């Protein structure tokens, strides 16, 4: 007499086909890894990278080239380069620094093509004081009209002082103070030595401090 085996026993050793994790639930590093797997980057993973980092691309291009009218075209070119070369990224955890290097290199390429100096740098929302690594204490949560005017005047002077910095100093200040990149990442992006980066940032800060000392003292 032949006895039948339970179906659950028969299928117990057969691994179930894993369901692919949705791109929106993956970490940034896992998104990069998924883009590196096939012959072409995974479309869903790549689209999610674009969604997460588009603001970073737009912000950095704005700080580097505020008066360029074709920044949207440059942003598109950035993602084309990312799509073509994402397999070259050996450390997915450093994707943002690698992306910043692509943005900066594209900026320099366009700068050479246009054969002119870098445009003046404009701070994003100069009347606000919640910028990264640039917090300024106010005497109260509701400043007086005089305080508001003083703050506005300070940021106007700060913006103008940064505009007067040499292009190499402006770039390092943007990458360090606004993007929060490390000295090592800035050296890699700009193709200069670590000592040069530290020197440029120190000299730029010193020059800004000298020009704005009256406001800092008050």
Kinemage of the C-alpha trace (Angstrom):
@kinemage 1
@onewidth
@group {chain A} dominant
@subgroup {mainchain}
@vectorlist {calphas} color= white
{ca unk a 1} P 0.000 0.000 0.000
{ca unk a 2} L 1.425 3.310 -1.054
{ca unk a 3} L 1.055 6.158 1.399
{ca unk a 4} L 1.084 9.726 0.208
{ca unk a 5} L 3.503 12.250 1.724
{ca unk a 6} L 2.290 15.620 2.965
{ca unk a 7} L 2.794 18.363 0.407
{ca unk a 8} L 4.400 20.559 3.062
{ca unk a 9} L 7.144 17.953 3.574
{ca unk a 10} L 7.758 17.633 -0.160
{ca unk a 11} L 8.248 21.353 -0.629
{ca unk a 12} L 10.115 22.051 2.586
{ca unk a 13} L 13.570 21.922 1.015
{ca unk a 14} L 12.650 23.974 -2.038
{ca unk a 15} L 13.655 27.589 -1.381
{ca unk a 16} L 10.985 30.115 -2.132
{ca unk a 17} L 11.761 32.688 -4.781
{ca unk a 18} L 12.578 35.886 -2.866
{ca unk a 19} L 10.469 38.880 -3.636
{ca unk a 20} L 12.521 41.843 -4.772
{ca unk a 21} L 12.614 44.595 -2.194
{ca unk a 22} L 11.058 47.832 -3.377
{ca unk a 23} L 13.615 50.487 -4.247
{ca unk a 24} L 12.036 52.979 -1.861
{ca unk a 25} L 12.809 50.669 1.072
{ca unk a 26} L 16.490 50.171 0.199
{ca unk a 27} L 19.343 52.113 1.749
{ca unk a 28} L 21.377 54.449 -0.414
{ca unk a 29} L 24.243 51.940 -0.556
{ca unk a 30} L 21.901 49.115 -1.549
{ca unk a 31} L 20.440 51.259 -4.311
{ca unk a 32} L 23.920 51.777 -5.726
{ca unk a 33} L 24.684 48.062 -5.473
{ca unk a 34} L 21.484 47.201 -7.314
{ca unk a 35} L 22.419 49.675 -10.046
{ca unk a 36} L 25.767 47.920 -10.384
{ca unk a 37} L 24.390 44.395 -10.769
{ca unk a 38} L 23.081 44.110 -14.313
{ca unk a 39} L 24.288 45.117 -17.737
{ca unk a 40} L 22.432 48.393 -17.247
{ca unk a 41} L 21.537 50.122 -13.959
{ca unk a 42} L 18.258 48.947 -12.485
{ca unk a 43} L 15.676 51.506 -13.556
{ca unk a 44} L 13.705 51.549 -10.317
{ca unk a 45} L 16.830 51.820 -8.156
{ca unk a 46} L 18.309 54.535 -10.341
{ca unk a 47} L 15.061 56.508 -10.317
{ca unk a 48} L 15.065 56.341 -6.519
{ca unk a 49} L 18.651 57.635 -6.395
{ca unk a 50} L 17.610 60.544 -8.590
{ca unk a 51} L 14.657 61.274 -6.302
{ca unk a 52} L 16.807 61.248 -3.168
{ca unk a 53} L 19.736 63.261 -4.507
{ca unk a 54} L 18.166 65.668 -7.010
{ca unk a 55} L 18.028 68.360 -4.359
{ca unk a 56} L 21.724 67.896 -3.641
{ca unk a 57} L 22.556 68.245 -7.339
{ca unk a 58} L 20.420 71.364 -7.766
{ca unk a 59} L 21.747 73.006 -4.608
{ca unk a 60} L 25.412 72.462 -5.427
{ca unk a 61} L 25.001 73.652 -9.023
{ca unk a 62} L 23.183 76.733 -7.741
{ca unk a 63} L 25.996 77.629 -5.366
{ca unk a 64} L 28.646 77.057 -8.026
{ca unk a 65} L 26.856 78.801 -10.895
{ca unk a 66} L 23.938 80.922 -9.619
{ca unk a 67} L 23.573 82.991 -12.793
{ca unk a 68} L 23.759 80.153 -15.314
{ca unk a 69} L 20.396 79.740 -17.007
{ca unk a 70} L 21.092 76.173 -18.122
{ca unk a 71} L 21.510 74.602 -14.678
{ca unk a 72} L 18.629 72.203 -15.400
{ca unk a 73} L 20.508 70.939 -18.467
{ca unk a 74} L 23.662 70.561 -16.381
{ca unk a 75} L 21.737 68.599 -13.753
{ca unk a 76} L 20.505 66.248 -16.463
{ca unk a 77} L 24.073 65.795 -17.711
{ca unk a 78} L 25.144 64.956 -14.149
{ca unk a 79} L 22.697 62.057 -14.014
{ca unk a 80} L 23.736 60.866 -17.460
{ca unk a 81} L 27.306 60.620 -16.177
{ca unk a 82} L 26.141 58.835 -13.044
{ca unk a 83} L 24.173 56.330 -15.149
{ca unk a 84} L 27.160 55.619 -17.373
{ca unk a 85} L 29.800 55.344 -14.660
{ca unk a 86} L 28.041 54.097 -11.520
{ca unk a 87} L 29.863 50.748 -11.815
{ca unk a 88} L 33.155 52.534 -11.228
{ca unk a 89} L 32.132 53.492 -7.713
{ca unk a 90} L 33.933 51.005 -5.489
{ca unk a 91} L 32.502 52.248 -2.187
{ca unk a 92} L 28.714 52.670 -2.464
{ca unk a 93} L 28.595 54.291 0.979
{ca unk a 94} L 30.496 57.257 -0.481
{ca unk a 95} L 27.961 57.887 -3.237
{ca unk a 96} L 27.220 61.489 -2.241
{ca unk a 97} L 30.889 62.469 -2.283
{ca unk a 98} L 31.315 60.750 -5.651
{ca unk a 99} L 28.225 62.554 -6.951
{ca unk a 100} L 29.607 65.885 -5.724
{ca unk a 101} L 32.820 65.194 -7.605
{ca unk a 102} L 30.857 64.586 -10.819
{ca unk a 103} L 28.947 67.850 -10.306
{ca unk a 104} L 32.116 69.837 -9.640
{ca unk a 105} L 33.977 68.285 -12.569
{ca unk a 106} L 31.063 69.102 -14.879
{ca unk a 107} L 31.102 72.669 -13.579
{ca unk a 108} L 34.824 72.989 -14.324
{ca unk a 109} L 34.328 71.463 -17.776
{ca unk a 110} L 31.656 74.021 -18.590
{ca unk a 111} L 33.767 76.789 -17.104
{ca unk a 112} L 36.637 75.943 -19.455
{ca unk a 113} L 34.279 75.762 -22.412
{ca unk a 114} L 32.904 79.210 -21.696
{ca unk a 115} L 36.412 80.585 -21.183
{ca unk a 116} L 35.474 82.872 -18.362
{ca unk a 117} L 35.835 83.090 -14.612
{ca unk a 118} L 33.388 81.435 -12.289
{ca unk a 119} L 30.255 83.520 -11.677
{ca unk a 120} L 29.764 85.157 -8.279
{ca unk a 121} L 28.536 82.835 -5.590
{ca unk a 122} L 25.168 83.589 -4.099
{ca unk a 123} L 24.145 82.205 -0.735
{ca unk a 124} L 20.872 80.343 -0.661
{ca unk a 125} L 18.325 82.422 1.271
{ca unk a 126} L 20.799 84.911 2.753
{ca unk a 127} L 18.184 86.330 5.137
{ca unk a 128} L 17.810 83.049 6.976
{ca unk a 129} L 20.143 81.971 9.737
{ca unk a 130} L 19.622 78.218 9.877
{ca unk a 131} L 22.349 77.378 7.365
{ca unk a 132} L 24.544 74.366 7.986
{ca unk a 133} L 27.568 75.040 10.185
{ca unk a 134} L 26.818 78.779 10.050
{ca unk a 135} L 24.517 79.454 12.977
{ca unk a 136} L 24.312 82.961 14.408
{ca unk a 137} L 22.910 83.658 17.861
{ca unk a 138} L 20.092 86.171 18.240
{ca unk a 139} L 19.170 87.774 21.545
{ca unk a 140} L 15.610 86.444 21.398
{ca unk a 141} L 13.339 84.281 19.292
{ca unk a 142} L 11.587 87.423 18.065
{ca unk a 143} L 14.259 89.922 17.016
{ca unk a 144} L 13.497 93.594 16.944
{ca unk a 145} L 13.273 95.502 13.640
{ca unk a 146} L 16.795 96.823 14.244
{ca unk a 147} L 18.069 93.295 14.739
{ca unk a 148} L 16.391 92.165 11.530
{ca unk a 149} L 17.974 94.988 9.565
{ca unk a 150} L 21.373 94.220 11.075
{ca unk a 151} L 21.048 90.536 10.211
{ca unk a 152} L 20.006 91.323 6.658
{ca unk a 153} L 22.908 93.714 6.282
{ca unk a 154} L 25.311 91.093 7.658
{ca unk a 155} L 24.227 88.459 5.143
{ca unk a 156} L 24.411 90.975 2.332
{ca unk a 157} L 27.987 91.741 3.333
{ca unk a 158} L 28.749 88.026 3.745
{ca unk a 159} L 27.394 87.265 0.298
{ca unk a 160} L 29.415 90.077 -1.249
{ca unk a 161} L 32.550 88.982 0.615
{ca unk a 162} L 32.225 85.425 -0.698
{ca unk a 163} L 31.684 86.763 -4.213
{ca unk a 164} L 35.021 88.555 -3.972
{ca unk a 165} L 36.895 85.394 -3.046
{ca unk a 166} L 39.011 83.774 -5.766
{ca unk a 167} L 37.146 81.024 -7.585
{ca unk a 168} L 39.168 78.221 -5.981
{ca unk a 169} L 38.413 79.605 -2.515
{ca unk a 170} L 34.698 79.947 -3.287
{ca unk a 171} L 34.519 76.338 -4.428
{ca unk a 172} L 36.179 74.964 -1.315
{ca unk a 173} L 34.003 77.115 0.965
{ca unk a 174} L 30.837 75.915 -0.788
{ca unk a 175} L 31.862 72.265 -0.559
{ca unk a 176} L 32.940 72.575 3.069
{ca unk a 177} L 30.515 75.003 4.702
{ca unk a 178} L 27.383 74.448 2.652
{ca unk a 179} L 27.755 70.822 1.539
{ca unk a 180} L 29.499 69.650 4.695
{ca unk a 181} L 32.123 67.575 2.874
{ca unk a 182} L 35.309 66.488 4.578
{ca unk a 183} L 38.700 67.897 3.662
{ca unk a 184} L 39.604 64.559 2.076
{ca unk a 185} L 36.477 64.554 -0.089
{ca unk a 186} L 37.128 68.141 -1.224
{ca unk a 187} L 40.721 67.254 -2.127
{ca unk a 188} L 39.462 64.317 -4.171
{ca unk a 189} L 36.790 66.393 -5.899
{ca unk a 190} L 39.034 69.363 -6.764
{ca unk a 191} L 42.079 67.250 -7.609
{ca unk a 192} L 44.307 69.039 -5.109
{ca unk a 193} L 46.300 67.943 -2.102
{ca unk a 194} L 44.842 67.821 1.388
{ca unk a 195} L 47.239 70.558 2.480
{ca unk a 196} L 46.089 72.818 -0.343
{ca unk a 197} L 42.444 72.345 0.613
{ca unk a 198} L 43.129 73.155 4.267
{ca unk a 199} L 45.153 76.203 3.273
{ca unk a 200} L 42.455 77.543 0.943
{ca unk a 201} L 39.701 77.110 3.500
{ca unk a 202} L 41.758 78.676 6.267
{ca unk a 203} L 42.714 81.652 4.098
{ca unk a 204} L 39.124 82.073 2.890
{ca unk a 205} L 37.777 82.009 6.445
{ca unk a 206} L 40.435 84.463 7.581
{ca unk a 207} L 39.607 86.848 4.771
{ca unk a 208} L 35.874 86.632 5.477
{ca unk a 209} L 36.490 87.201 9.164
{ca unk a 210} L 38.574 90.283 8.446
{ca unk a 211} L 35.916 91.793 6.194
{ca unk a 212} L 33.084 91.010 8.600
{ca unk a 213} L 34.840 91.671 11.907
{ca unk a 214} L 32.680 94.717 12.640
{ca unk a 215} L 29.549 92.564 12.510
{ca unk a 216} L 31.118 89.705 14.458
{ca unk a 217} L 32.203 92.059 17.237
{ca unk a 218} L 28.694 93.441 17.584
